Amino acid sequence: MAKEGFYLEGMEKLVERIAETYRGDSGINFIDAANLPVRGRIIETLQLLLELLFPGYTGMRAVTQANLKFVIEDILSQAYTDLAEQVERAFRHRCRMEKCDTCDCHNMSQQVTEDILNELPVIREMLKEDIQAAFEGDPAAKSDEEIVISYPGIVAIATYRLAHVLYEHEVPLIPRIMTEYAHSITGIDIHPGATIGRRFFIDHGTGVVIGETTIIGDNVKIYQGTTLGALSFRKDKDGRIIKGGKRHPTIEDNVTIYAEATILGDVVIGKDSIIGGNVWIQESVPEATTVLMPKGDLVYKERKSVGKKEKSS
């Protein structure tokens, strides 16, 4: 009886109350937002692009030497259509938000999609080097195939390298959707705006954070829990954060950063340096320098033997 009363009287009031919370919002509502990119479609397209970078690794398509070119063409065609549609939606969303009516979003999206797909051979060559860095840097790695199929760092890096190209072409929303999806499945958070060099290896990876204006050179290796973050944010006279500007670290070539290290702000870690675990750095580090935490005083207590009774006095 109470349930019937709710449907007859309470439902209409609840609908009105919820609808009232939508009025005036633009950031958390997706009403009348047909031009907004669709997250699920973007993730599907990302999977297609990863299939082009690592043919056959998902198992969704049987790839052989005989059918390789047919598979590539099939995936490319689908990826082009799907990505171009989502990029156009992203451009149109930005135009709607900025009240711009002069952009040719359709042609822009077609050109950007072409440019991105043309970058795939370059990205694939970089990923080969990333995989080699992982193989050489991890004694537990038995093969390249093991690294591609099972290492979360490679998924995060591959997704970043794709998203970074979109970011450089100033495509809204989509690059971040891609890297945050990788974050959700790997625990590794790489902003698509970061600049990362060749032969990059993330070992284990859980909890790694790499901020938007981070610059990482070649032959860099970082371990789980590493944060390359911002120290503080400039604010305007009204107390609002000022966007943009270099606010994350620069990591030069041949640097190793061990687990749980935190490096904050626009500082430089000089080439050939080693950053030890659990350190907190807010200042630049010269080249060829090792930074370690002082050794803590450990306390050892002898445990009584299990199962033996204490001697009585």
For each residue, the residues with C-beta under 8 A, 3 or more apart:
1: 4 5
2: 5 6
3: 6 7
4: 1 7 8
5: 1 2 8 9 10
6: 2 3 9 10 11
7: 3 4 10 11
8: 4 5 11
9: 5 6 12 13
10: 5 6 7 13 14
11: 6 7 8 14 15
12: 9 15 16
13: 9 10 16 17
14: 10 11 17 18
15: 11 12 18 19
16: 12 13 19 20
17: 13 14 20 21
18: 14 15 21 22
19: 15 16 22 23
20: 16 17 23
21: 17 18 25
22: 18 19 25 29 31
23: 19 20
24:
25: 21 22 28 29
26: 29 97
27:
28: 25
29: 22 25 26 33
30: 33 36
31: 22
32:
33: 29 30 36 93
34:
35: 89 92 93 96
36: 30 33 89 93 173
37: 41 42 86 87 89 90 93 173 174 177
38: 41 42 86 89
39: 42 43 177 181
40: 43 44
41: 37 38 44 45 82 85 86
42: 37 38 39 45 46 86 174 177 178 181
43: 39 40 46 47 177 178 181
44: 40 41 47 48 82
45: 41 42 48 49 79 82 83 86
46: 42 43 49 50 159 162 178 181
47: 43 44 50 51 58
48: 44 45 51 52 75 78 79 82
49: 45 46 52 53 79 83 120 162
50: 46 47 53 54 57 58 155 158 159 162
51: 47 48 54 55 56 57 58 60 61 75
52: 48 49 55 72 75 76 79 120 124
53: 49 50 120 123 124 127 158 162
54: 50 51 57 127 148 158
55: 51 52 61 63 68 71 72
56: 51 59 61 62 63
57: 50 51 54 148 149
58: 47 50 51 61
59: 56
60: 51
61: 51 55 56 58 71 75
62: 56 67
63: 55 56 67 68 71
64: 67 68
65: 68
66:
67: 62 63 64 70 71
68: 55 63 64 65 71 72
69: 72 73
70: 67 73 74
71: 55 61 63 67 68 74 75
72: 52 55 68 69 75 76
73: 69 70 76 77
74: 70 71 77 78
75: 48 51 52 61 71 72 78 79
76: 52 72 73 79 80 117
77: 73 74 80 81
78: 48 74 75 81 82
79: 45 48 49 52 75 76 82 83 117
80: 76 77 83 84 113 114 117
81: 77 78 84 85
82: 41 44 45 48 78 79 85 86
83: 45 49 79 80 86 87 113 116 117
84: 80 81 87 88 109 110 113
85: 41 81 82 88 89 109
86: 37 38 41 42 45 82 83 89 90 174
87: 37 83 84 90 91 108 109 112 113 166 171 174
88: 84 85 91 92 105 106 108 109
89: 35 36 37 38 85 86 92 93
90: 37 86 87 93 94 109 171 172 173 174
91: 87 88 94 95 103 105 108 109 171 172
92: 35 88 89 95 96 105
93: 33 35 36 37 89 90 96 97 172 173
94: 90 91 97 98 100 172
95: 91 92 98 99 100 101 103 105
96: 35 92 93 99
97: 26 93 94
98: 94 95
99: 95 96
100: 94 95 103
101: 95
102:
103: 91 95 100 108
104: 107 108
105: 88 91 92 95 108 109
106: 88 109 110
107: 104 110 111
108: 87 88 91 103 104 105 111 112
109: 84 85 87 88 90 91 105 106 112 113
110: 84 106 107 113 114
111: 107 108 114 115
112: 87 108 109 115 116 166 169 171
113: 80 83 84 87 109 110 116 117
114: 80 110 111 117 118
115: 111 112 118 119 165 169
116: 83 112 113 119 120 162 165 166 169
117: 76 79 80 83 113 114 120
118: 114 115 121
119: 115 116 122 123 165
120: 49 52 53 116 117 123 124
121: 118 124 125
122: 119 125 126
123: 53 119 120 126 127 158 161 162 165
124: 52 53 120 121 127 128
125: 121 122 128 129
126: 122 123 129 130 161 198
127: 53 54 123 124 130 131 154 157 158 161
128: 124 125 131 132
129: 125 126 132 133 198 199
130: 126 127 133 134 154 157 158 198 199 200 201
131: 127 128 134 135 144 147 148 154
132: 128 129 135 136 144 199
133: 129 130 136 137 199 200 201 219 221
134: 130 131 137 138 141 147 151 153 154 201 203
135: 131 132 138 141 143 144 147
136: 132 133
137: 133 134 201 203 221
138: 134 135 141 201 203
139:
140:
141: 134 135 138 146 147 151
142: 146
143: 135 146 147
144: 131 132 135 147 148
145: 148 149
146: 141 142 143 149 150 151
147: 131 134 135 141 143 144 150 151 154
148: 54 57 131 144 145 151 154
149: 57 145 146
150: 146 147
151: 134 141 146 147 148 154 155 205
152: 155 156 185 186 187 188 202 205 206
153: 134 156 157 186 188 201 202 203 204 205
154: 127 130 131 134 147 148 151 157 158
155: 50 151 152 158 159 182 185 186
156: 152 153 159 160 179 182 183 186 188 190 202 205 208
157: 127 130 153 154 160 161 190 196 200 202
158: 50 53 54 123 127 130 154 155 161 162
159: 46 50 155 156 162 163 178 179 181 182 190
160: 156 157 163 164 179 182 190 192 194 196
161: 123 126 127 157 158 164 165 196
162: 46 49 50 53 116 123 158 159 165 166 178
163: 159 160 166 167 174 175 176 178 179 192
164: 160 161 167 168 175 192 193 194 195 196
165: 115 116 119 123 161 162 168 169
166: 87 112 116 162 163 169 171 174 175 178 192
167: 163 164 170 171 175 192 193
168: 164 165
169: 112 115 116 165 166
170: 167
171: 87 90 91 112 166 167 174 175
172: 90 91 93 94
173: 36 37 90 93 176 177
174: 37 42 86 87 90 163 166 171 177 178
175: 163 164 166 167 171 178 179 192 193
176: 163 173 179 180 191 192
177: 37 39 42 43 173 174 180 181
178: 42 43 46 159 162 163 166 174 175 181 182 192
179: 156 159 160 163 175 176 182 183 189 190 191 192
180: 176 177 183 184 189
181: 39 42 43 46 159 177 178 184 185
182: 155 156 159 160 178 179 185 186 188 190
183: 156 179 180 186 187 188 189 190
184: 180 181
185: 152 155 181 182
186: 152 153 155 156 182 183 205 206
187: 152 183 205 206 207 208
188: 152 153 156 182 183 202 205 206 208
189: 179 180 183 208 209 210
190: 156 157 159 160 179 182 183 194 196 208 210
191: 176 179 194 210 211 212 214
192: 160 163 164 166 167 175 176 178 179
193: 164 167 175 212 213
194: 160 164 190 191 210 211 212 213 214 215 216 248
195: 164 214 215 216
196: 157 160 161 164 190 200 210 214 216 220
197: 200 216 217 218 219 220 253
198: 126 129 130 218 219
199: 129 130 132 133 218 219 220
200: 130 133 157 196 197 216 220 221
201: 130 133 134 137 138 153 220 221 222
202: 152 153 156 157 188 205 208 221 222 223
203: 134 137 138 153 221 222 223 224
204: 153 223 224 259
205: 151 152 153 156 186 187 188 202 208 224
206: 152 186 187 188 224 225
207: 187 224 225 226 260
208: 156 187 188 189 190 202 205 222 224 225 226 227
209: 189 226 227 228 229
210: 189 190 191 194 196 214 216 228 248
211: 191 194 214 228 229 230 247 248
212: 191 193 194 247 248
213: 193 194 230 245 246 247 248 266
214: 191 194 195 196 210 211 228 248 249 250 251
215: 194 195 248 249 250 251
216: 194 195 196 197 200 210 220 228 250 251
217: 197 220 251 252 253 254 255 271
218: 197 198 199 253 254
219: 133 197 198 199 253 254
220: 196 197 199 200 201 216 217 251 253 254 255 256 257
221: 133 137 200 201 202 203 255 256 257
222: 201 202 203 208 226 256 257 261
223: 202 203 204 226 257 258 259 261 277
224: 203 204 205 206 207 208 259 260
225: 206 207 208 259 260 261
226: 207 208 209 222 223 257 258 259 260 261 262 263
227: 208 209 261 262 263 264
228: 209 210 211 214 216 248 249 251 263
229: 209 211 248 262 263 264
230: 211 213 233 247 248 264 265
231: 247 264 265 266 282
232: 265
233: 230 241 242 247
234: 241 242 245
235: 239 240 241 242
236: 239 240 242
237:
238:
239: 235 236
240: 235 236
241: 233 234 235
242: 233 234 235 236 245
243:
244:
245: 213 234 242
246: 213 266
247: 211 212 213 230 231 233 265 266
248: 194 210 211 212 213 214 215 228 229 230 265 266
249: 214 215 228 263 264 265 266 267 268 269
250: 214 215 216 266 267 268 269
251: 214 215 216 217 220 228 255 257 263 269
252: 217 255 268 269 270 271 273 287
253: 197 217 218 219 220 271 272
254: 217 218 219 220 271 272
255: 217 220 221 251 252 269 270 271 272 273 274 275
256: 220 221 222 273 274 275
257: 220 221 222 223 226 251 261 263 269 275
258: 223 226 261 274 275 276 277
259: 204 223 224 225 226 277 278
260: 207 224 225 226 277 278
261: 222 223 225 226 227 257 258 275 276 277 278 279 280 281
262: 226 227 229 279 280 281
263: 226 227 228 229 249 251 257 267 269 275 281
264: 227 229 230 231 249 267 280 281 282
265: 230 231 232 247 248 249 282
266: 213 231 246 247 248 249 250
267: 249 250 263 264 281 282 283 284 285
268: 249 250 252 284 285
269: 249 250 251 252 255 257 263 273 275 281 284 285
270: 252 255 273 284 285 286 287 288 289
271: 217 252 253 254 255 287 288
272: 253 254 255 287 288
273: 252 255 256 269 270 285 286 287 288 289 290 291
274: 255 256 258 289 290 291
275: 255 256 257 258 261 263 269 279 281 285 291
276: 258 261 279 290 291 292 293
277: 223 258 259 260 261 293
278: 259 260 261 293
279: 261 262 275 276 291 292 293
280: 261 262 264
281: 261 262 263 264 267 269 275 285 291
282: 231 264 265 267
283: 267
284: 267 268 269 270
285: 267 268 269 270 273 275 281 289 291
286: 270 273 289
287: 252 270 271 272 273
288: 270 271 272 273
289: 270 273 274 285 286
290: 273 274 276
291: 273 274 275 276 279 281 285
292: 276 279
293: 276 277 278 279 296
294:
295:
296: 293
297:
298:
299:
300:
301:
302:
303: 306
304: 308 310
305: 308
306: 303
307:
308: 304 305
309:
310: 304
311:
312:
313:
